Structure formats: C-alpha cells, structure tokens
Amino acid sequence: MTDRRESAWRTSSYSGEQGSCVEVRLSPVVGVRDTKDREGGQLALPAAAWRALLTTIRD
C-alpha cells in the first residue's frame, strides 16, 4: 500500500538519473526536501513564501 503523503511529493524533471535535486509537495504548506536524503527533514513554507521564492529565482 502506498502512503498518500509520499505520493504527493514531486521530483523535478531536471533531476535526471542521479536524483540530485529537490522534491516538492504542494499543499497548504509547501514542503521541500532533498531527493537523496528524504528522511533528513524538510523545509516547510507557506504558499505565499513559495511563490515569492519562485518569482525571485525566475527573475
């Protein structure tokens, strides 16, 4: 049986075979974690902060 919380995580398409990237879970609070260390914790951001981060990165 698959844990629904695990299935909600999405890995970047840029990750490639090495898995050297981050995963994101979109919900009321956005979770970000290291693909290679999934048990190592996560960064939790309010949706507005996540949008601000993406806007800053894209500029």
C-alpha positions as CSV (number, residue, x, y, z in Angstrom):
1,M,0.0,0.0,0.0
2,T,1.4,3.4,-1.0
3,D,1.4,6.2,1.6
4,R,-0.6,9.1,0.2
5,R,1.7,11.6,1.8
6,E,4.7,10.0,-0.1
7,S,2.8,10.0,-3.4
8,A,2.2,13.8,-3.1
9,W,5.9,14.5,-3.4
10,R,7.1,15.6,-6.9
11,T,10.6,15.4,-8.2
12,S,11.9,17.9,-10.6
13,S,12.1,16.8,-14.3
14,Y,15.7,18.2,-14.2
15,S,16.7,15.7,-11.6
16,G,17.8,13.0,-14.1
17,E,19.0,9.6,-13.2
18,Q,21.3,10.7,-10.4
19,G,18.4,12.1,-8.3
20,S,20.5,15.2,-7.5
21,C,17.6,17.6,-6.9
22,V,14.8,18.5,-4.6
23,E,11.3,17.3,-4.2
24,V,8.3,19.5,-3.6
25,R,4.9,18.7,-2.0
26,L,2.2,21.2,-2.7
27,S,-0.4,21.6,-0.1
28,P,-1.5,24.4,2.2
29,V,2.1,24.4,3.3
30,V,4.7,23.7,0.6
31,G,7.3,21.1,1.6
32,V,10.8,20.9,0.1
33,R,13.3,18.1,0.7
34,D,16.5,16.6,-0.7
35,T,15.8,13.7,-3.1
36,K,18.9,11.8,-1.9
37,D,18.0,12.3,1.8
38,R,14.2,12.0,2.1
39,E,14.4,11.2,5.8
40,G,16.7,14.1,6.5
41,G,13.9,16.6,7.1
42,Q,12.1,19.2,5.0
43,L,11.7,22.9,4.6
44,A,8.1,24.0,5.1
45,L,7.0,27.3,3.5
46,P,3.6,29.0,3.4
47,A,2.3,29.1,-0.2
48,A,2.9,32.8,-0.5
49,A,6.5,32.4,0.5
50,W,7.0,29.6,-2.0
51,R,5.6,31.8,-4.8
52,A,7.9,34.7,-3.7
53,L,10.9,32.3,-3.8
54,L,10.0,31.1,-7.3
55,T,9.5,34.7,-8.5
56,T,12.9,35.7,-7.2
57,I,14.6,32.7,-8.8
58,R,13.0,33.3,-12.2
59,D,13.9,37.0,-12.3
